[in-house]
Amino acid sequence: MARLILVAYSLTFGLIALAEGLVSLGVWRWLAYLIVFVLLLIVAAVLVLVGRRMVKRIKAPEKTIAEAKQTAETLRRSGLHTP
């Protein structure tokens, strides 16, 4: 957990350094920070697309669903299950 906090702080300062580096190259400060912001939006969009693809590949747990249906049916037949 401490590593994640350290990475979050490092990322923040790294992005500020990137924007200030653009400023030192002659880009207006507001434009430099806007460029970094747009870069972050692009990275976030790519990560969302990759995540959606990964989630779509996951198949339904067919065995678990079948077992649950079988358990429900067994309970219905035994009279222990009250709807």
N, C-alpha and C positions, 0 to 999 in steps of 0.2 A: 504494500500500500504506500509506503514511504517513497518507493521508487516512482510510482505513478505521479505523486505530488511533485517530486523533483523534476520529472519529465514535463509536467504541465507548466511549472515555473520556467524551465529552460526553454520550452517552446515559445512562451510569451516573450521572454527577453530576446530570443533568437529572431522572432518576427519583428520586434522593435528595431533590432540591429539591422535587419534586412531593409526596413523602410528608411532608417537613417543612412544606410549605405547608399540607397538610391538618392537621398537628399544630397549626400556628398558628391555624387556624380552630376549634380546640377538639376535634378528633378525637383519641382516644387514640393514642399513638405506634404500638402494636402493630397497631391497626386501620388506621391510615393506611398502614403498610407492607403490610398484607394487601390493602388496596384496590388499591395499586399493583401488587402481585403478580398479583392476579386480572385486572387490566387487561392486564398483559403476557401472561397466559395466553389471554385473548380475542384479542389482536392476533396471537399465534402461531397460534391455531386458524384465524383468518380467512386468514392467509398460507398455511397448509397447505392449506386448501380451495381457494384460488385457484391454488396451485401444482399441486394434483392435477388441477384442471380444465384447466390449460394442458398438462399432460403427456398427458392423455387425448385432447387434440385432435391430438397428433402422430401422423401416419400412418406406417406401416411404409415403409422405403425400398425400394419395389418394384423399381426399376431395379437397385439394388445387389444385392438378393437374386437377381434373374434372372441378372445377370452372374456372380455367384458360382457359381450352379448350372451355368451354361454353362461356366465355367472348369473346374469339377470334372469335368463330363462330358467335356470335351476332354482333360483330363489322364488320365482313365480310359481313353479310347479310344486314346490315344497310348502307353500303357504306362508313362508316367513317374510315375504315381501308384501307390503301393503301399499298400493298405489295412491 
